Amino acid sequence: MAQPLKSINLIAPAFKGINTEDSALAQDPSFAEVADHAVIDRRGRLAARKGLDVTTTNKTVLGSGKIRAIKEFRDSGGNSVVFSVGNNKIMSGTTTLVDETPGAYTVSSDNWKMVNFNDSMYFFQKGHEPLHYSNATGSVGVLSGVAGAAGVTSAMYGNEVLAAYGRLWTADIANDTATIYWSDLLQGHKWTGGSSGSIDITNAWPNGYDEIVALAAHNDFLVIFGKNSIITYSGASSPSSMTLADTVSNVGCVDRDTVQVAGPDLIFLSHEGLRGLGRTIQEDSLPINRLSGTITKDIIDLIDAEDEFYRSVYHPEENFYLITFVGGQTTYCFDVRATLEDGSYRVTRWPSTGFTCYESADDGSLRIGSSAGIGVYSGYQDDGQTYRMQYTSPELSLGDPAQVKFLKKLRPTMVGGSGKPISLRWAYNFGSSSGSAVITPQTSSKSEYNVAEFGTGEFSSGDLVIREAINANGSGTTLNINIECDVDGLELSIQEINLLALTGRLL
């Protein structure tokens, strides 16, 4: 008697994001081996990320360089200017980039940190005199040139700057990685007199020696990130009397530009992966859950190989934290809405985007820098070009890794798309044999209500739904499924994958 086909449904494949840490055979099928150029959308589906809509039309002053930082100046009078840095220049504007570098001022690197403070913008970078901008001056100038400036010397030319508790703070100074300086109250140009001051934390490091990498304000604490440890001070609103509150050993920060306030947590990149400060302090010397626990080795490999710079952003409108390894041409997108059972965020990967920096703007948009200039996270093309969304399942045993499976039909349910061919591949026994097919959906952005054709249909929402059954072949004890499609102007998501298979003998 003929054996009936067994139906296996993968509901919301990749709902839990990428997992390259656990054994392939032991994984929940809700994970993915690959989830490229994708996000986990609010319905829990693996969906194509949005693209880069480039705003800049004249980038002459940028030349062949990359935008390395973006920051919008805003003051209480409603004045606004978008600044960016690149090609050893300070630039303003988004459509046409204008050189704002002060005359006779030499810039030798683009690793600027920019902050808004008390109706002014401040620019800090190691080995460079800090710069200043306000609507009153109308131009970027050296900090020592501000009326009433005091104490602006090379001793406070920090690589890190923080605007918090009514003053500016700076640290990571050439030949001095243990001193933190703070300005007078509400006066970012005064670094001597008044309530300005400094503290040497050489003897506070829990491991005996460390170097300041980044500063942050969190829950009324001044947080000091070293390379291999963390120190927090309470009472930072009155820094001359602030006291050591806590220390964390053997957990540090890789780079200043990986630190982001994300809701109630403070996220940063350590040498062993992404972490949250709240979790780290709470657990202290106990085993610490990593927010990137499903891709730890991948992250460590990228850190070890990174030869340019890191950039990150928390964007509440999209509920994600992005971390870009610019030299490694890889961005990881962490969904911060909830964590998995082990405390990790769900994560997807965006390879080779060319994105080099970000700013989460006050108007809810996400600005993105690249070699093309400045753009926004919008639409479904990268500067007019397609990008390829890819999903690969973990190795699926379908209940019994010792039993042979004969895949007969494969039917994905996908929503959206722009008529581009969808490539499907199935592989047995870790790729020892495979088959493939291509679905070419109808070329239409939206179809009419109640219109259906073979293999495609349409819900009343107007989104194209693709459900075409593909005849499959081959056999093996395990298999994985791969789906790829070029994203070209319209959103695309994977709703479900249905497998029809026969089961055979035990091996």
Secondary structure, DSSP 8 states (H G I E B T S, - for coil): -----EEEEEESTTTT-B--SS-GGGS-TTSBSEEESEEE-TTS-EEE---EEE--SB-TTTTT----EEEEEE-TTS-EEEEEEETTEEEE-SSB-EE---TT--------EEEEETTEEEEE-TTS--EEE-TTT-S-EEGGGSTT-B--SGGG-EEEEEEETTEEEEEEETTBSSEEEE-BTTBTTB-SSTT-EEEE-GGG-TTS---EEEEEEETTEEEEEESSEEEEEE-TTSGGG-EEEEEEES---S-GGG-EEETTEEEEEETTEEEEHHHHHHHTTS----TTTTSHHHHHHHHHH--S-EEEEEETTTTEEEEEETTTTEEEEEEEEEE-TTS-EEEEEEES----EEEE-TTS-EEEEETTEEEEE-SSSBTTB-EEEEEE---B-TT-TTEEEEEEEEEEEEEE--S--EEEEEEETTTTEEEEEEE---S-S---TT--BTTEEE-TT--EEEE--EE---EES-EEEEEEEEE-SS-EEEEEEEEEEEEEEE-
